[in-house]
Amino acid sequence: MRIHFTLTDLARTRLAARPSPLAVTTFSAFRLVQRAGAPGLEGWRRQVRAGLAAPGDGVDRPAPQKPYFAQLAPRDPAHPIPRFLRPHIGLRNLDDELERLLSTPQRALRADLDYVGRHRPLPRWTRDLADGDPAAANGLAAAVRDYHRVAVAPYWPGLAALLAADRAARTRQLGDGGIEEVLHALGPRMRWRPPVLEVQTRAEVEYDYHLGGRGLVLAPGAFSSYVPCDPDEEQPTLYYEVVPDSDRHPLLAPLSGPHGGLAALLGHSRAAVLEAIADGVTTGQLARRVGLSPASASEHAGVLRRAGLVATRRSGRSSHHTLTALGSELLLHAAASTSPAP
């Protein structure tokens, strides 16, 4: 695939501000059925399949939903993915993104599904979704949430750290050499030959895609690359796969609690706070996730901030905490010390 840039496109090309939990979940469904990708992920696939097949207990996890999400998620790399399942503007958590999905205007849903339906068969229930049926939309959101709980949530702190570290590296490239430096370094399957970005895909035909002044959003993908193909997207998003060293891949072992080495360095509570902040949280959310009082959570975040591991942005009376590049690298290296899952 050849993506053609004009000078205006280069000026408008930007890095995604934060990863989309919904997009990560969508691309993980593709990796679940495709054996390509980072080595050693078969253990993750086994665990996810077993978790999805297990009956719900009504407390920790509800019974699996109808296969709404499985029928819409990508199975062939040449097939388009509905835009409402791969948002280019990531929100703080999956629930926020599912709320946005449920509020998508009917006209946008219909146009999105019409485009996808011209390239691959869609299940019959998507007609109800396109017609604005709340039951179909709620069924899809529930199925996404149920799948995410098994396939992504246990690994999210490591995945968030991986993606944050990659964005920090891209930001440094942008500052050192501009957007062309970033395009030069997107991975072995992508080659920048100004003014064209050549992308090696698994599709059987060659394709020229003209941005036409819209620019491009560059977003790191935790599971798979995805190249834009819809000519009507307001601003296309190119997901490039972030492939760490095989012994550092967050999917090789879920993060069930603070890593031993990290807890030994920072203390158990502070290590838990650092891992919780990988998802991007307010002080209140942080306190609830780690079981501390808001005052204690704020104090721990302040210590980590003064150490250069956390950045805090204040808006009114609320504070939102994220990892710095150093914090992301520390968490990622801590994940590397965890033994791979069997």
C-alpha positions in Angstrom: 0.0 0.0 0.0 1.3 3.4 -0.9 0.1 6.4 1.2 0.6 9.6 -0.7 1.4 12.8 1.3 1.3 16.5 0.2 3.1 19.2 2.2 -0.3 19.9 3.9 -0.6 16.3 4.9 2.9 16.4 6.5 2.0 19.5 8.4 -1.2 17.9 9.7 0.3 14.5 10.6 0.4 14.0 14.3 0.9 11.5 17.1 -2.1 10.1 18.9 -2.4 11.7 22.3 -3.2 8.4 24.1 -3.9 4.8 23.2 -7.5 3.8 22.7 -8.5 0.9 25.0 -11.3 0.0 22.5 -8.9 0.0 19.6 -6.5 -2.2 21.5 -9.3 -4.6 22.3 -10.4 -4.7 18.7 -7.0 -5.5 17.4 -6.5 -8.1 20.1 -9.4 -10.1 18.6 -7.5 -10.3 15.3 -4.4 -11.5 17.1 -6.5 -14.1 18.9 -7.3 -15.9 15.6 -4.1 -15.1 13.7 -1.0 -16.9 14.8 1.4 -14.2 13.4 2.9 -11.7 15.7 5.3 -11.7 18.6 6.7 -15.1 19.6 5.4 -16.8 22.7 1.8 -15.4 22.5 0.2 -18.9 22.3 0.0 -19.0 26.0 -2.0 -15.7 26.0 -4.3 -17.2 23.3 -4.9 -20.3 25.4 -5.7 -18.3 28.5 -8.1 -16.0 26.6 -9.9 -18.9 24.9 -10.3 -20.7 28.2 -11.5 -17.5 29.9 -14.1 -16.8 27.2 -15.4 -20.4 27.3 -15.7 -20.4 31.1 -19.3 -19.9 32.4 -19.9 -16.6 34.2 -20.4 -16.6 37.9 -22.5 -13.4 38.0 -20.1 -11.7 40.3 -16.6 -11.5 38.9 -17.6 -11.9 35.3 -21.1 -12.2 33.7 -21.9 -15.0 31.3 -20.5 -14.4 27.8 -22.6 -12.3 25.6 -24.0 -13.2 22.2 -21.2 -13.1 19.6 -21.8 -9.4 18.6 -18.2 -8.4 19.0 -16.7 -11.6 17.6 -18.7 -11.2 14.4 -17.6 -7.6 13.8 -14.0 -7.8 15.0 -11.3 -8.3 12.3 -10.4 -11.8 11.1 -8.7 -11.0 7.8 -6.0 -8.3 7.6 -7.4 -7.1 4.2 -10.9 -6.4 5.7 -11.8 -2.9 6.9 -12.7 -2.4 10.6 -15.6 -0.2 11.6 -14.4 3.1 12.8 -16.5 3.0 15.9 -14.4 0.0 17.0 -11.1 1.8 16.4 -11.5 5.4 17.6 -8.6 7.7 16.7 -9.1 9.8 19.8 -8.4 7.6 22.9 -10.3 8.2 26.1 -9.1 7.4 29.6 -10.8 3.9 29.9 -12.9 1.4 28.1 -16.2 2.5 29.8 -15.8 6.0 28.5 -15.1 4.8 25.0 -18.2 2.5 25.1 -20.3 5.4 26.2 -19.1 7.3 23.2 -19.8 4.3 21.0 -23.4 4.2 22.3 -23.9 7.9 21.6 -22.6 7.6 18.0 -25.1 9.3 15.6 -27.2 6.8 13.6 -26.1 8.4 10.4 -22.4 7.8 11.2 -23.1 4.2 12.2 -25.0 3.5 9.0 -22.3 5.1 6.8 -19.5 3.1 8.6 -21.4 -0.2 8.3 -22.3 0.5 4.7 -18.6 0.9 3.8 -17.5 -2.2 5.7 -20.4 -4.2 4.2 -19.1 -3.4 0.7 -15.9 -5.2 1.5 -16.9 -8.2 3.7 -20.2 -9.9 4.8 -21.8 -8.5 7.9 -24.1 -10.3 10.3 -27.8 -9.6 10.0 -28.1 -7.9 13.4 -25.9 -5.0 12.1 -29.0 -3.8 10.2 -30.6 -3.2 13.6 -27.4 -1.4 14.8 -27.5 0.8 11.7 -31.2 1.5 12.3 -30.4 2.8 15.8 -31.8 -0.2 17.8 -30.6 0.3 21.4 -30.7 -3.4 22.0 -28.1 -4.1 19.3 -25.9 -1.3 20.5 -26.1 -2.3 24.1 -25.4 -5.9 23.1 -22.3 -4.9 21.2 -21.0 -2.8 24.1 -21.7 -5.6 26.6 -19.9 -8.1 24.4 -16.9 -5.8 24.0 -16.7 -5.3 27.8 -17.0 -9.1 28.5 -14.2 -9.9 26.0 -12.0 -7.0 27.2 -12.2 -8.3 30.8 -10.6 -11.6 29.8 -8.3 -10.7 26.9 -7.0 -7.2 27.7 -7.7 -6.0 31.2 -5.3 -8.4 33.1 -2.5 -7.2 30.8 -3.5 -3.5 30.5 -0.9 -2.0 32.9 2.0 -3.5 30.9 0.3 -2.7 27.5 -0.3 0.9 28.6 3.4 1.2 29.7 4.6 -0.3 26.4 2.5 2.2 24.3 3.4 5.1 26.6 7.1 4.3 26.2 6.7 4.1 22.4 5.0 7.5 22.3 7.7 9.0 24.3 10.3 7.7 21.8 8.3 9.0 18.9 8.0 12.4 20.6 11.8 12.5 20.9 12.1 11.6 17.2 9.7 14.3 16.3 11.7 16.9 18.3 15.1 15.7 16.8 14.2 15.3 13.2 10.6 16.3 12.5 7.7 14.2 11.3 9.8 12.6 8.5 12.1 11.2 11.2 9.0 9.5 12.7 7.8 8.2 9.4 11.3 6.7 8.7 11.2 4.7 11.9 7.7 3.2 12.0 8.9 -0.4 11.6 10.3 -2.9 9.1 7.0 -3.2 7.2 6.9 0.5 6.5 9.3 2.5 4.3 9.3 6.3 3.9 10.1 7.3 0.3 9.1 11.0 0.2 6.4 11.8 -0.5 5.1 8.2 -0.2 4.9 5.9 2.8 5.0 2.3 1.5 3.3 -0.2 3.8 3.8 -3.9 3.3 0.4 -5.6 3.9 -1.0 -9.1 3.6 -3.5 -8.0 0.9 -3.1 -9.5 -2.5 -3.4 -6.3 -4.5 -1.5 -3.0 -4.5 -3.3 0.1 -3.5 -2.6 3.9 -3.6 -4.2 5.9 -0.9 -4.2 9.7 -1.2 -4.5 11.7 2.0 -5.6 14.8 0.1 -4.7 17.3 2.7 -6.3 15.5 5.7 -3.0 14.4 7.3 -2.5 11.2 9.3 -2.8 10.2 12.9 0.0 7.9 13.9 -1.1 5.6 16.7 0.9 2.7 18.3 -0.9 -0.7 18.1 -0.3 -3.3 20.8 -1.4 -6.2 18.7 -1.4 -5.5 15.1 -0.8 -2.8 12.4 -3.8 -1.4 10.6 -3.6 0.9 7.5 -6.4 3.3 6.5 -8.5 2.5 3.5 -11.7 4.5 3.9 -11.6 7.5 1.6 -14.2 9.3 3.6 -12.5 9.4 7.0 -12.1 12.9 8.3 -8.5 12.2 9.4 -7.2 8.6 8.8 -5.4 6.8 11.5 -2.4 4.5 10.8 -1.9 2.0 13.6 1.7 0.7 13.6 2.4 -2.4 15.7 4.8 -1.9 18.6 6.8 -5.1 18.8 9.0 -5.3 22.0 11.7 -7.9 22.6 9.9 -11.2 23.0 11.0 -11.5 26.7 9.5 -8.1 27.5 6.1 -8.5 25.9 3.3 -7.6 28.4 1.1 -10.4 27.0 3.5 -13.1 28.2 2.2 -12.7 31.8 -0.7 -10.8 33.3 0.0 -8.2 35.9 -1.8 -9.5 39.0 -0.1 -7.1 41.3 3.0 -5.0 41.7 6.1 -6.8 40.5 8.4 -8.0 43.2 11.4 -5.9 42.0 9.2 -2.8 41.6 7.7 -3.2 45.1 11.2 -3.8 46.6 12.3 -0.5 45.0 9.3 1.7 45.7 7.4 -0.1 48.4 4.2 -2.1 47.8 1.7 0.8 47.9 3.8 3.1 45.7 4.4 0.3 43.2 0.7 -0.3 43.0 0.1 3.4 42.5 2.6 3.5 39.6 1.0 0.6 37.9 -2.5 2.1 38.3 -1.3 5.5 36.9 -0.2 3.6 33.7 -3.9 3.8 32.6 -4.1 7.5 33.2 -6.3 8.3 36.3 -7.6 11.1 38.4 -6.7 11.2 42.1 -10.1 9.8 43.0 -9.9 6.9 40.5 -6.4 6.2 41.7 -7.5 6.0 45.3 -10.3 3.6 44.4 -8.1 1.3 42.3 -5.4 0.8 44.9 -7.6 1.0 48.0 -6.1 4.1 49.6 -7.6 7.3 50.8 -7.6 10.2 48.3 -5.0 12.0 50.5 -2.7 9.0 50.6 -3.1 8.4 46.8 -2.3 12.1 46.2 0.8 11.9 48.5 2.2 8.8 46.7 1.5 10.4 43.3 3.4 13.5 44.4 6.4 11.5 45.5 6.5 9.7 42.1 6.0 13.1 40.3 9.0 14.6 42.1 11.0 11.5 41.1 10.2 12.2 37.5 8.0 9.1 37.1 4.6 10.7 36.9 3.2 13.9 35.3 0.1 15.6 36.8 -2.2 17.9 34.9 -4.6 20.0 37.0 -8.0 21.1 35.6 -10.1 23.0 38.1 -10.2 21.0 41.3 -9.3 17.7 39.6 -5.8 16.3 39.0 -5.1 13.8 36.2 -2.0 11.6 36.5 0.0 9.9 33.7 3.3 8.2 33.4 6.3 10.1 32.1 8.7 8.4 29.6 10.9 7.4 32.6 7.9 6.0 34.5 6.8 4.0 31.5 10.3 2.5 30.9 10.6 1.6 34.6 7.2 -0.2 34.5 8.1 -1.9 31.3 11.4 -3.2 32.6 9.6 -4.4 35.7 7.3 -6.4 33.5 10.3 -7.9 31.8 11.4 -9.5 35.1 8.1 -11.4 35.4 8.3 -15.1 34.4 6.4 -15.9 31.2 2.9 -17.4 31.6 2.8 -21.1 31.0 
